[in-house]
Amino acid sequence: MAEAYDVVVVGGGVVGAATAFHLKRLGCARVALVERGQVCSGGTAKSCAIIRTHYSIPTNTQLAVQSLGVFENFREALDDDEAECGFVNSGYLILAPEGKTADRLAANLDMQARLGAETQPISPAEAIERHPLLSADDIAAVGFEPRSGYADPYLTTTSFVRAARRLGVEVMAERPVTGLLRDGARIAGVRTAGGDIAAGAVVGAIGPWTGALARWAGAELPLEVSRHVVLTFRAAAPYERSLPVVKDLATDNKMYFRPASGGVVLVGTGDHGDPLDEPDAMDETVGLEVTAHQGVQLAHRMPSFAGAELTASWTGPYDITPDWNPVLGPVPGVDGLHVAYGFSGHGFKLAPAVGRVLAQSVLGLVPEVDIAPYRLGRFAEGKLLTGAYGIGSIS
C-alpha cells in the first residue's frame, strides 16, 4: 500500500523547504518533502544568496520585502531558537550609467518605496563613502538599500527543513522521484525509487529539473536552462564582510559582487549564461576568457583589484522562463499539480515569501501577495512580466 499525504513537495532546495514548512504551519495535516539527494544539494547549493528588494516588477518587490523581513528575524519567523540563515546586513548598491538605465533606476526606486522597500537614491560620491573601493566615474545614478545584504543558502535551507520537521513534515532524502501517479486526469501522487507516494496535491519545486516534471505530466512548461559562472578574487588587502553588495548595470553582463569568507570578493553575472540541455550534464570548467573578462570588469569598478588573484570558481544552473520571472501555482489542465520554477537566478531572496504564498494557493487560501501575475498561462496570453532592465536576473 502506498504511503499517503495531503501534499507532497518535490525538491529539497530553499523554495521546496519553505513551501513544506508553510503548508504545515498553515494547518495541512500530512505533508511530505521529497528530495532525490540530500537537502540543499541542487541549484540552491550554488546560490550566491544575495538579498535585495530592488525589482521593477511590483509583485517581485512585495515578495522580496516580505522575505527580507524573514531573513532579518529568522529565528522568530521559523519559531526555532536554533535557526540560522547567516544573514549579513551589508547593504546593497545598484549602479547605473547615464541614459535610459539611470532613468529606469530612478523610477523603480519610487515604485519600490511605495511598496514598502527601504531604498533611496544616493549620489556616486555617497556610494563611495559606503564602499571606498569603488570607482564611479561612469556612474550617473545609484540606489541604496541599507537593510539588504547576503546570507548562507545551506544554513537557510536546512533551518527551514528542521523547522518543518518539528512541525511534523516527513522529510524523505535520497529518494528520487521517477514519475507521477494519476487518478484519471488528476495527479494523485508521485512514483519514487523507494515506492509510490499518494497525495491529494503535488508541488514541483525542482528548478532546472522541471523539464522532467513536464514530461511526466504531459504539460507544456516553458523552460530554458543555462549555466552561470561564479568566481572569487583576492586583492592585496582583505575584502571586508561589511562592504555592500554591488550590482553594476554599467557592465555588459550586469555583474554583481559581494564579500565572501576568507577576505575575498565573490563575482557573478546577471546575463543569460550558457545554454544547457540537461542540468546534470553541466560542464564545470571555467575558461580563461571568462575569468579574464570578469577580472577586467572588477578592476575597472574597484581599481585595487587590478592584478587580483583568482581563488575559486564554480558553475550553477539557472531555470529560465521566457520573461525571466517565475511560474507559481497550479498547472492548467493537470489537476492536483502545482509548480514553482523559473526563478532565473533570483529565487533564493524570494523563497521565504514564495513558500508562504504558494502554500496558501495550494490550500485554497488567498495568497498574501497576488500570484496571478506568475500564472503559467501568461505566456500564451502575451502578458509577460518584462523587467525594466531587459533580459537578466534583475527583473
Beta strands, then each sheet from edge to edge (+ up, - down):
strand 1: 3-10
strand 2: 31-34
strand 3: 50-51
strand 4: 92-96
strand 5: 120-122
strand 6: 141-145
strand 7: 149-150
strand 8: 170-172
strand 9: 177-183
strand 10: 186-192
strand 11: 197-204
strand 12: 224-234
strand 13: 245-248
strand 14: 256-260
strand 15: 264-268
strand 16: 274-276
strand 17: 309-320
strand 18: 327-330
strand 19: 337-341
sheet 1: 8+ 2+ 1+ 11+ 10- 9+
sheet 2: 8+ 2+ 1+ 11+ 19+ 18-
sheet 3: 3+ 7-
sheet 4: 5+ 6- 4+ 13+ 14- 15+ 12- 16+
sheet 5: 5+ 6- 4+ 13+ 14- 15+ 12- 17+
end
